[in-house]
Amino acid sequence: MTAGLPGRDRELAALRAWLAAAVGGRGRLVLVRGEAGIGKTRLAQELARGDVRAVWGHCADTDGAPPFWPWLQVLRTLGVEVAFPAAEPASPQDRFHAVDAVAGAVVARAGPLLVVLDDVHRADESSLLVLRRLADQAPGAALLLVATLRDGGAPDLLRAPDAELIELGGLGPVDVARQLDALGAGGVDAARVHEATGGNPFFVREVARAVLDGTWTPGVAPRTVLDAVRARVDRLAPGVRRFVQAGAVLGGRFAPAVVAGVLGVAVAELPGPADAAVASGLLTRTGAGELRFVHALTRDAVRASIPTADLLELHRAAAAALEAHWAGELDEHLDELARHHLVCAPYGGGGTAREWALRAAASSVRRLAPEEAVRLYRAALELPDPWTDGDGPCRTRLDLARACALAGDLDGAVAAAVGAADLARPDRPDLLAEAALAVEPVPDPSIAAVLQRLGDEALGAVGEHGDPALRARLLARRSQLAFYAGDPELTRSAAAAAVDLARGTGDDAALVAALRARHDACPGPAGRPERLAMAAELLAAAGRTGDAGPAMWARLWRIDALVEDGEVTAAEDELGPLAADVERVGGPAGRWHLDRVTAYVAQARGRFAEAAQAAARGYERMRRIEPSSATGVFLGTQWVLARHVGTSPEGLAFARAWVEPPPRFRTMGRVSRAYLLLQAGHADEADVQFRLAGPPEAWSWPVFFVAPGSALAALVAIGLDRRTELDAALAALEAFRGEHVVGSGVSYCGPAEVTLGLGALARGRLDDAVRDLDVAMRACDRAGVPGFLAEAGHHLAAALAARARPGDREGARRVAAGSDRLVRALGMTALVGPSADLLRRLGPGDGGLSAREAEVAALVAQGLSNRAIAARLVISERTAGNHVAHILTKLGFTSRSQVAAWAAPRMSSTGSDPTHVTAPPRS
């Protein structure tokens, strides 16, 4: 048993082993999870007693802490200065710089390091971003991250590489007895204490204190730990009790100087009460000269013990004390000030509370904490006191809509925008327009309908002669909504008008909005040059404004256009800059875009596991925010992966647990579902779904998905032997001959000739199949897409074997052998069996060996070494070795014994003359 820590030997041993691995450069993140009081922090403290330097960050247990609060504590302990966003208004996209700076500062410090983040279930989003970034980097660093959290918290952190989870439960009766004995209360009935406390060490400690001070009644445990702490507070001297209560109002951690301001006394009067509070076991000292409660439950219990009138008095005094104490640095403490004023607002001073809440909300947006901003804007709106600014209610709802959108709450954003529009009518067309533009369009028909209504109304209100920049933005929004509604003509015309207006205004915000709309009006290979040009224009605008949003969109456009052009390496090079832009933009939507194109490029490159992981990560990130987009993109990745690695369990579950997509994606959804079922071996179910898509003349593909949709339909038609549908799909795909088939940064389907050639093979047009698949192989080789190179080679070998002209069978063997090697190397499970079957049907053949190589093969069959072969044929040993290597490659073998087995039956009946091995004549 660990001294002073009963019942945690196994957990502590695991932590120490992981810490030892981190010292050796193999770090990780360890989550320690359990209910309040279960001993998470105590376990981390025991680990920190070792020789490795340990630093702590405590997440605030009240509202009002600044973003990155636990990391600020870590950095101060490390003596590191990091420049965070300034108090003056700054773009929320600066979150990336702060996250990167904090993570970089932690990783760059000298020597092994243990970082403990306490209570991360309370952490702000910015702090969690730093933790995720460090968790990704820890496996290559001398860094152990230990994060404590309550039950059910932060499951996404477990996706970090090598992350570990320790679940802490209650102590058993024996360990409860040991804890009581260690606390000097060993005479009490441990079984009764265990029954009363559930083995929670914090509760056990409170019972032990009650035993020691004579207030414990055997068999009558405190109803809750709050009762136990309240009883202890009641026994404090009045001055000490008031000191502890003031600290509880300020938060879990506080400075004596601020408590002095709250109580209206000199700091010199406080050492006595502070010492007594520490001696009582309620408070402990920190290394920064501050005090903190020994546990969050302790602070909660103390605060709950304060009568309402006294509590309000303390909050008012706390607000005044903080304002005076931080007079020169208020921006970092606005959330705290707003919290104290909002608590008091129902009893007077609501107008003042609203002012502080609005200041704090704006600061939270600047300081990259939109979730906190949403809470504060809503609190300001809920106050019944009159507004001093007539536009205040409308503008606050606009700010709330933007903060909700940044935090990923689309329903909340739309509701706030509608509320702002209601207040803007009829006298403020400018504010009505801002309400219409506050939320980005999404495929969800219900949201799109609201945004379209607001946008049309705003355009009418602004009028033909209104602000041209504002009209350009509204026209761009009309175009985007038309795109989601499947109206290509309105998409094009509204976008063109928006771009013309915006370019004449010199307003970068209007230009960015117009270009984004115009991009949606330029689908397919014909629109690729314009899309690339607009991406360059968007990057230039981002450079002028410092706004990462346009830069993110420009890189997304470039990745898709470059892959469509077969420039996959160049597209992959864009992922790094895109990741930086996405982190600066912040929010789950940007990270979802990064996940989807990461999966897209990885799938094109044949890194199927990486693609599946990125797709799953993105789906989990987005499914609660915008389920329609999240589901559509995940489904698009699933079916294109199924082409090479079969249908995953997740893909099959999606195919069977169907959710009807928006109307413009209905054909795509049903055909995707059919293909996933087909690749999973459920042809009858696939046939039902394919029929539900209707006849070819009823198919309706989104404009950026015509090529992949047609390719997908062709694959399903081939698998189900549906000739009418196959001919229609191939006819549509003909328009993309010579191009790579892509689906808007979601699905990469290889050169069009792969599917065209496969379709020609299925229809028995063997010459067409050979021609198309040969072109496809060359295009795949140039683009660096090995999965589709392997697939095209497999089908080309089958087409050559079926055509059976002179030389076709040998050509088929060579191509099939090369493709089979790729299939196995890439783990293309959907093709492993068919590839092996094709090779068996083709037989070994002569492998296309030259006459000299055939001679060498025969000598290998006789057991000769390279040196002996060189002597026999009067060539150098190096040349002999090269011949053997070429033979292995051409035949698809890996050992000399395989060559011997292949060559033996081809030797003449004398068995001694290697020139009798069958081989093509020398050229």
N, C-alpha and C positions, 0 to 999 in steps of 0.2 A: 504493500500500500504506500502511495506517495504521502510523505509527511505533510499534514495540513490540507490535504486534498483527497479525502476519502472517495473511493469508488470510481476514480478516473484514471487508473493506471494504464488501461489499454489505449484510451484516447491520447493520453500524454505521450505514450511510447510512439504512437503513430506520428504525432506532431513532431517529436524530436527526430524521427527518422527522415521526415520530409525536410526539416530544417538542415539536417546533415547533408542531404542531397543538394539543397540550395547552396550551401557553402561550397560544394563542388561544382557549381555552375548549372545545376538542374533545378531551377525554381519552379514554383507553381502557385496557384491560388487554392486555399483551403477555406471552405465555409464551415463554420461551427454554428449549428442551428438548434434552437430549442425555445421553450417558453420562458417568460420573464422569471428571473430568479433561479434558473436551473444551473447556473454556474459557468456560462459561456465566457464571460470576462475573466472570471477567476482562473479558468483553464488557460486562457491566453497569458495571464499574468505569470502563471507558473512556468510556461514555456519561455517567457521573456527573461527569466532569472538566469539563463545560461550566459555563455561568453559572447554570443553574437549580438551586435548592436541592435537594439529594438527601439522603434519609434511608434507613437500612438496617434491616432486621429479619432476623436469622439464625435459622432454625429449628434447634432442638436436634438434635444427632446421637446423643443417648443418651436412654433413658427417664428420666423424672423431672422434665422441665421443666414448669412450670405452664401451664395453659391461657392462650391469647393471648400466649405467650412472644415471638414475633417482633414483635407489635404493642406489647408493653410497651417493647421497645427503641426502636421508632419514636416512641412517645409521649414517652419520656424525652428523646430527641434534640430533639423539637419543644418540649420544656418544657411538656407538657400533663399535667394530673392527671386521671385517670379513676377513679371509684369502682367497684371490682370487688366481687364477692360477698365478704362477710365470712368470717372463719375460723369463726365460729359456724355451726351448721347452717342452711342456707337452701335454698329450693326450687330444683331444677335449672331451673325455668322462668325463673329470673332471667337465663338466657343471653341472652334478647332485649335486656334493658336494657344488658348489657355490650357486646354486638355493636353495638347502636345508638349507645351512647356512644362507642365507639372509632371507628366509621365517621364519626359526626358530628364528632368532634374533628379527624379528618384532613381532612375536606372543608372544615371551617370555618376552617382556618388561612389567613392572608393570603398572597397571591402564588402563582405557579405552583409546583408541587411534583413531584419525582420520588421515588417510593417503590419501593425494591427489596426484595423478599422472596426470600431465598436459600434454596434447597433446600425448596420447598413440598411436595415429596413426603413430607417428614417432619413437616409441620405437623399440629397437632391439629385436631379438627373445629371447635372454636370459632374458631380462627384462620382456617380456610378459610371459615367463615361471614362473617367480617368482610371477607375478600377478595372473596367473591361479592357482598356488599352494596355495596362500593366499586366493583366492576366494573360493577354496574348503574347507579351514579350517575356514573361517570367521564365518559360522553359529554357531560354538561352541565357539566363542571367543568374547571378548569385543573390536571388531575391525570393523570400518567402512572404506571401501575402496571406494574412489570416483575417477573415471578416466574420464578425459575429452578427447573427440576425435572429429574429423571432421566427416561430413556426410558419412555414408556407411562403417565406419571402424569397425574392430574387432568383427564381429558377433559371433564368437565362444566363446567369453567371456560371452555371454548371457546364455550359457549352464551351467554356474556355479550354484550351489545350491542357491536358493533365490535371484539370480541376478535381478536387476531392471534396467530399461532404462528410462531416461528422455530425450525427444526430445525437443530441444529449437528452436522455430521459431522466426520470427521478431516481434517486438512490434507493437501494434495497434496505431492508430493516437492519442488516448488519452494518452497512455503511452509515446509516443514520445514527446508530449507536456510537460508531467511531467519531462521527462529527460532534455529537453531543459531548462525548468524553473530551475531545480536543478543546471544546469551548468551556470546559469546567462544569458541565451539567450532566455528568455521567450517571448520577443517581436516579434520574427520571426513567419512567417506563418507555423505552425506545420504541416498542411496538405501537403504543398509543400515539406517540409523536409521529411515527411513520404513517399511521392511518389518518391522522389529522392533517398532515402536510403533503401527503402524496410523494414524500421523498424529495420535495423541492428544497435545495440547500438554503435558499434565502429564508423560506418560511421556518425551516428547522433552526436557523440562527436566531430568528425573532423569538421562537419558543424558548431557546436557551437563555436569551436575555431575560425573558419573563421569569424563568426558573431562578436565575441568579438574583433578581431584584424582589423575589417573593410574591410576584403577582400571578404566577402560573398555578392553575388549578388542574390537577390530573384529570384527564377525561374531558375537560372543557377547554378546547383550543380556541384561539381567536377566530372569529368567523372569517376574516380575511386578513391578509398582511397589512391592509390599510388600518384595520382596527388596532393591530399590534403596534404599528408605528405611531398612530395617533395617541395611543396611551403613553408611549414614551415621550412624545412632544409635550403632552399635558404635564409631565413630571419635571420639565425643564423650568429654570428660573425665568421670570417674565422677560427680562432683557435678552436672555439667550433665545427664548422662544420667538421673540419679535425678530431677532437677527436671522434665525433659520427661516422664518416665514417670508421675510423680505427676499432672502436668497431664492426661495422656491418660486416666488413671483417673477424674479429676473430670469430664471432658467436653471438648467442642471448644473451650470458652471458660472461663476460670477466673481467679480473683483470686489474686495472689501471697500474700495473707494466709492464704488457705485452704491453699495449698500448704505454707506454713510450718507450719501445724498438722498436715498430713499427714506431713511429714518430721520434725516435732519439733524445728524450729530456729527461731531468731528471724527475723523478717521482714528485719531489717537484713542478714542473711547472704545474701539472695537476689538483689540486683541483679546481681552478677557472673554467676551461672548464667543468669539471665534474659537478660542481654545476649548471652551466648555462644549461647544457644538461638536468639535472634533472628538473630544473625549467621550461624548455620548454615543459615538458610532454613527451619527447621522451624516456627517461631513468628513471629507478628507482633503488634504492639501495637494495642490498640483505643483509641478516644478516652475510654473510661471508666476508664482505668488498669488494664485487664485485659489478659490475653494470650489469643491464640487460635491454633490451628493453621492453617497457610496453606491447608490443604485437608482435607476429611474423610478422604480416603485416607491422608493423612499421619498423622492421629491413629490411624486403624485400624492402620497399619503399626507405629507406636510401641507401641501396646497389645499387638499380637501378638508383639512382641519380648520381652515381660516373662515370665520363668519363672513357672509356676503358683504356687509358694510365695510369691514376691515379690508377685505380683498380689493374692493373698488378703491379704497383710499391708497392702498399699496400700489395698485396699477397706475393711478394718477401720479403718485409720487415717483414711480419708476420712470414714467414717460418724461417727467420734468428732469429727473436726475440724469437720464441718458442723454437728453438734449443738451444739458449743460456740460456733461462729461465729454461728449464727442462733438462739441460745437464745430470744430474744424474738419471733422471727418464724418459728417452725418450720412453721406450716401451709403456707406457700408452698414449702417445701422437703421435704415429706414424701415425695414421689415419689423424689427423689434419695436420701434416707436409706434408703427401702425398697429401692431398686436395689442399693445397696452391701451391705446386710444379706442380700439374697436371693442375691447372688453367693457369699457366704461360707457360706450355710446348709447346703450338702451336707457341709461340713467342721466343723460345729458351730454352735450358736446358732440353730437353726431356730425355736425358740419365740419368740425375740426378733425374728427376721425376720418371722414371721407377724404379730406385734403391729404392727410398722411397716407391713407390707403392708396390713393391715386399716385402720389409721388413714389411710394414703395413699389407699386405695380410697374410703373414705367422703368424704374431702376432694375426691377427683376428681369424685364425684357432685355434691357441693355446688358445686364450681367448674366444673360444666357440661362435664365430660369423661368421659361414661359409657364410652367405648371403653377408656380407660386404667383405669377402675374394673374393668371386666370382666377385663382382664389381671391386675390385682393380686389380685382375689378368687380367680381360678383359681390364681395362684401360691401364695396362702395355703393353699388347699385341698390342693394337691399336696405340701406339706411333710409328711414322715412323723412329725414330732415330736408328742408328745401335746398335747391341748388342755387349757388350764387351766379353761375354762368348758364344762360338760357340754352346754349348748345351742349352743355355738359352731359346730360343723359344720352344724347345721340352719339357724341364723340366717344364717350366711355363704352358704349355698346360696340362701336366700330373697333376700338382698341381691344375689347374683349373678344370679338370675332377673330381678329388677327392672332391674338395670343392663343386662342383655342386651336386655330388652324396649325400654328407652330407646334403646339403640344400634341397634335394628332387627334383632337376631339372635333371631328367634322360636324356631327350633329349639333354640338354646342356652338360651333362657329356659324352655322347656317341660322340657328335660332337667334343669335345675337345680331347677325346682319339684318334679318327680317325686322327685329325690334328697332334697329337703327333706322331702317327705311320708313317704318311707321312714324317715327318722330320727325323725319326729314320732310315728309309731305306736308303741305304742297309748296312751301316757300324756299326750300333749300335743295335745288337740283344738284348742286355740287356734292352735298352730303348723301343724297340719294344715289348718285353715281358711285361714291366711295363704298356705300353699302353693297351695291351690285358687284363691286370688284374685290370685296374683302375676302372672298373664299375662292380658291382655285377650282375649276370644273373637274368633275370625276364622272366615270361611266354610270354611276348609280342614277337611274331615271328619276327617282323621287327628289334627289338633291338637284339634279340638272334642271328639273322643271321649275323649282323655286328660283334658281339662278337665272334661268331664261326669262322668267316673268320680271324679275328685278332689273335685268339688263335692258329688256325692251322698254320698260317704263322709264328707266334712266336716260336712254337714248332720246326718247321723245321729250323728256323734260329738259335736257341740255340743248336740244334743237340743232338745226343745220348750221347755225352760225355761232354755236357755243365754242368753248375752249377746244381748239383742235387736238391738243394732246389728250384731253379727257375723252373726246370723241374717238380718237384712235384706240385708246385702251378699251372703250366700250365695244367698238367694232371688232377688235381682236377677240374679246370675250364672246361676242355673238358667233364668230367663226369657230371658236373652240367648242362651243355648245352644239353647233351644227355638225361638227366632226363627230361628236359622241352620239348625235341623233341619226347619223348615217345620211346626211344631206351634203353630198360633195359639191354641188353647185354653190350653195350658200357658203360652205366652208371656203371655197376659192374666192368668191366675189368679196365677201366681207374681209378676208385676210388681205387681199390686194388693196382694198380701200384703206385698211388700217395702216399698211406699210407706206402707202403714198402719203397719207396724212402725217404719220410719225416722222418720216425722213425730212419733212419740211419744217418740223417744229424745233429740232435740236434738243428734244427732250428724250434722254436716254431711257427713262422708265417706260415711256410710250413706245419707243423703238423696240425695246426688249419684248414687250407684250405683243406688238405687231409681228415681230419675227417668229415668236413662238407659235402664233396662230398660222402664219404663212407656212411654217415647216409642216404642219399637219395637212396642208393642201398640196404638198409635193411628194406623193408617194412613189415608190418603185424606182427602178433604174433610171427612168426618164427624169425624175426629179432629183437624182443624186447630186449632180453638179451644183444645183441651186441650194440644196440642203447643206452641202459642204461650204459653200460661199456664205450662207447665212450663219453657219457655226463660227466662221472666222469673224464675221461682223459682230456676232454676239460676244465673242471673246474680247474683241476690241472695246465694246461697251462696258464689259465687266472690268477691263483694265482702267477705263476712265473713272468708273464709279467706285471701284473697290468692292463691288458686290459679288459674292461667290455664287449666288443663285443663277445668273445668266451663264457664268463659267461652267457650272454643273450641267446645265442643259446643253451647252455647246459641246461638251465632251461626250455626253450621251448620244447626241446626234452624230458626232464624228465616229464613235465606236460602231454604231449601226451601219453608217454609210461605208466605212472602211471594210467591214466584214462583207457587206454586200458586193463590194468591189474586189473581193478576194485578198485584201491586204490585212490578213488576220494578225500578223506580227505587229503592224503599226497600230491596229486597234488595241491589242494587248498592252502596248506601251502607254496607252491613254489611261489605263486603270489606276496607276499611281497618282497622277494629277487629279483624276476624278475623285479618288478617295479623300484627298486633301480638301477639295472643294466641298464634298459632301459633309465632312466634319465641320467645316466652317458654316455651312448652311444650317446644320443641326436638325433635330427632329427625326421621327421615324420614317417619314416619307422619303427623304433624301437617302437614308441608309438602305431603304428598300430598293430604290433605283440602283444603288451600287451593288446590292446583292443580286438583282436580276441580271445585270450585264456581266457580273463576275461569273454567274452560272452560264450565261450565253457564250462567253469566250472560252470558258473551261470545257464546255460541251463540244464546241467546235474543235478544240485542241485534243480531244480524246481523253480529257481528265474527268471521267464520268463521276467518280466519287466526290470530287471537289464541287462539280456542278450540282450534284444532288444536295450536298450540304448547304451550299449557298442558297439554293432555291428554297430549301426548308427553312433556313434562317430568315429569309425575306418574307416567306408566307407567315411565319409566326409573328414577325414584326408588324405586318400590315393587316392581318385578317380582322382585327377588331376595329381598325380605323376605317378601312375601305374594303369590305369583304369581296365586292365584285371584282375589283382590280387584282386583289391578292389571289383570289381563286383562279381567275383567268390566266394570270402569268404563271402560277404554279402548275396549272394543267398544261400550259404550253411547254414548259420545261419537261414535265413528266412524259408527254407523248414522244417528244423528240429523243429523250434518253431511252425510251422503250425500244426505239428503232435499233439500238445497238446493244443494250444491256437488258432488254426485257422489261416488263411492267413491274414496278416496285410494289410492295404491299400498300404504300401510301397512294400510289397511282391507282391501284385497283379499288381501294376504298373510295377514292374520289369518283371513280367511274360508276360505282354502284350507289353511293350516297349522293345522288344528283341534286344540285341546286340550280334552278333555271337561271341562266345568265341574262343580261340585258338583251333586248331583241336583236341588235346588230351583231351580237356574238353568238346567236343561237345556233347557226349552222356550224360554226367553228367548234362550239362546245359539244354538239352531238356527234360530230365526226371524230373529234378527239376522244370522246368517251368510247366510241366504237373501236378505235384503234387500240386503246389501252386494253379493252376486253379481248380483242383479237390476239394481241401479243401475249396476253396471259393465258391463252388457250381456250377461251370461252367464245367460240365462233358463233354459236347460236344467239347468245346475248348481244354480240357485236352486230349481227345481222339485224336484230330488232332496232338497235340504236341507229344504224346506218339508214334504215328505211324511214325512221322518224325524221331524218334530215330532209326527206322529200326527194323528188326527182331532180336531176341536175339543173333544170331551168328554174327551180325554186331555191337553189343554193344562193346564199348572200354572204359574201366575205367582207369584213372590214377592209378599207382600201389598202392598209399596210400589210394585210394578211392574204391577199389574193394568191400570191405565189406559194407560200407555205400551206395555205388551205387546199389549193389544188394538188400539191404534192401529197398531202395527207390523205385526201380523198382517193388519189390514185393508189396509195398503199393499201387502203382498206378495200378498195374494189378488187385489187389483185388477190388479196387474201381471201375474199369472199367469192371470187370468180364472177364479178358483176361487170360484164363487158360494156354495157351502155354507159354506166357511170365512169368506167375506166377511160373510155374514149373521150368523154366530156372533160374529165380532169386533165388528160394529156393534151387535149386541144387548148385548154386554158393555159397550161404550163408552157406551151410552145412559145408564147409571147416573151418568155424569160430565158430562152435559149441563149447560151453564152454568158449567163449571169449566175451568181450565187444566190440561192433561195434563202431569204431571211424574213423574220417576222418581227420587225420593230424592236430589236434588241431583246427578244425573248427566245425564239426558236431558230437555230441554224440547221438547214436541211441540205447542205452541200451544193455543188453545182447543179443546175437544173437537169443537166444531162444524166446525172445518176438516176433520178426517178424516170426521166424520159426513156433511158436505156432499159431500165427494169420493166417499164410498161411495154416497150417494144418486144422484149423477150417474152413477156406473158402473152402477147398477142401473136407470137410466132414470127415476127419480122426480124429475123436473125441478123441480117446485114445492118439494119438500122441500129439494133441493139449493140452490136460490136462497135460500130462507129461511135455511137453516143457514149458508151462506157469507156472506150479508149480516150475520148476527149475528156471525160469526167476524171479519169485517173490523172491525166496530165494537169488538169486544173487543180485537183486536190493536192498534187505534189507541189505545185507552185505556191499554193495558198498555205501549205503547212497544216492540213487537216487530216491527220492519219486515220481517224475512224472512217471517214467517208472514202479515203483512198483504199482502205481494206474492203469496204462494202462494194465499191465500184469494181475492184479487182475480182472479188468473189463472183459477182454477177457476170463480169466479162469472161471469166473462165467457164462459167456455165453456158454462156452464149456461144463461145468458140467450140466447146464440146458438142453442143447441140447442132451447130452448123456443119462440123465434121469435114471441112475441106482439107486438102493436103496441108500438113503443118499445123492445123488448128488444134489437134489433140496435144501435141508437144507444147504449143503456145499456151493452151489451157493449163497444162501441168505447171509450167513455169509461173504463170500469173497466180494460180491457185496456191502454190507453195509459198510465194511471197506474201499473199494476202493472209494465208493461214498464220504465218509468223506474226503479222501485225495483229490479227484478231486475238491471238493468245497473249501477246505482250500487253495489249491494251485492256484485256479482260472483257472483251465484247461477247458476253455470255449468250446473247441472242444469235450470234453467228458461229459460235464454237462448234456446235453439233453439225449444222449444215456445211460448214467448211471442211470438217473431218470427213463427212460423208462424200463430199465432192472429190476430195483427194483419193479416197478409196475407190470410187468409181473410175477415176481417171487412171489409176495404177501408177507405178513409179516412172515408166517411160525411160527415155535416155537422158532426160533432164537437159537436153540441148547441149551436151558436152561436145567439145571439139574432138577431132581424132586424137590429138596428143593427150587431152584430158582423159579420154577413154583408155589410152594406154596406161596412164598413171593410175587410174582407178583399178585396172586389172592387177597391177603390181601391188597396190594396197591390199587387194584381195588375197594376194599370195603372202601377205604378212611382212612385206619389205618396209623398212624405215625410209625416211626422206633421203638419208645419205645413200642407202642402197639403191633407191630409185634413181638418184642422180648419177650414180656410177653405171647403172644398167643403161640409161638413156643418154649418157655423156652430156649431162647438163649440170649446172651448179646446184648445190643443195638448196640455196635460197629459191631458185626457180622451181625446183621440185616442191618446196613448201608452198609456194604461191599457187601451183597447179592444184595441190590438195585443198587449199583454202577455197579456190574457185569451185571445185567439185562439191565441197560441202555446201556452199551457198546455193549453187544451181539446183542441187538435189533436195535442199531443205533439210539436210542432216546436221548433226552436231558431233558425230564421232566417226573415227576410221572404221570401227566395226560395222556401222550402218552402211558405209561405202562398200565394205567387203561383202556384206550380205546382198547388196544390190548388184554388184559386179559379177559374183560367182556364177549365177545361172546364164549370164550373157557371154561367158567365155566359151570358146570352141570345145568340142568333145575331147581334144587333147589336153585341155586344161592348163597348157603351159605357155601358149603364145598370146601375150596380151594384145597383140594387134587384131585378134579375132573377136574382141569385144565389140558388140554392135554400137556404132556411133555414126553420126552424119559425116559426110565427106568433108575434108578440109577445104576451106575457101581459098 
